[in-house]
Amino acid sequence: MDFESIVYTNFTTPARRRFYDVRSGALDRLARRLFRLNDRIRSLDREIRLVESELGHHRSLNDDARRDAEVGNYIDREEAGLTQGDVRRFERTLAKLRQTRLELIAKRDELLGRLPD
């Protein structure tokens, strides 16, 4: 199945049909790039949601470990340090994912500006 027929079957609104029936090679490449960017952005959105959820879990564990360290022994303090490291690592990962998403959105907006009216 060629690209045009995939696009035509998946995007059947009249406005999209008019756009994607154009057979220009440059326009086809641009459309494919846009689809790949949108897929990557959608994938990053899912990954961001998962990391946010995991970060919330680790923050909860870190709060518990810090409370235990205040009243516990040296093992509890070591554990609190480890959980704090996990929280920082997930926060850095989340920041990187969000930055990558913003870069991809900027790239997508640039490519959308190249589309003919």
Residue pairs with C-beta under 8 A, 6 or more apart in sequence:
3 28
3 31
3 32
4 20
4 21
4 23
4 28
7 16
7 20
7 31
7 35
8 17
8 20
8 21
11 17
11 20
19 31
19 115
20 31
27 115
27 116
30 111
30 114
30 115
33 111
34 108
34 111
34 112
37 104
37 107
37 108
37 111
38 108
40 104
41 101
41 104
41 105
41 108
44 97
44 100
44 101
44 104
45 101
47 97
48 94
48 97
48 98
48 101
51 90
51 93
51 94
51 97
52 94
54 90
55 87
55 90
55 91
55 94
58 83
58 86
58 87
58 90
59 87
61 83
61 86
62 80
62 83
62 84
62 86
62 87
65 76
65 79
65 80
65 82
65 83
65 84
66 80
66 83
66 84
68 76
68 79
68 80
69 76
69 77
69 79
69 80
